[in-house]
Amino acid sequence: VQLVESGGGSVQAGGSLRLSCAASGLTVGVYGMGWYRQAPGKERELVALIGVGANIKYGDSVKGRFTISRTRDWNLVYLQMNSLKPEDTAVYYCKAIDTRRSDHWGQGTQVTVSP
């Protein structure tokens, strides 16, 4: 399984970024995909998760600002991030959960939001 994130970068507060995750090798099928983030000195936390049946869960700190979406074939998952804040600065990781409930992670992409 390979998950490749892209779209990270630096932006000023109030700006927007769109992250993409390209997935391949999930031959057993997908149960869900999503985004997590980890800031320096903090634990990795849920940003957004989308599952089968279009069930979606957002972390409390991003509700109303971030939107997760995917292609029908699960090959691409997106995270549209609007109204970015300095506290959104972190490495963002793509995660896939296959139908065996095994987790797969990407290498991460840095998002930096300046005041």
Buried (B, 14 or more C-beta within 10 A) or exposed (E): BEBEBEBBEEBEEEBEBBBBBBBEEBEEEBBBBBBBBBBEEEEBBBBBBBBEEEEBBBBEBBEEBBBBBBEEEBEBBBBBBBEBBEEBBBBBBBBBBBEEEEEBBBEBBEBBBEE
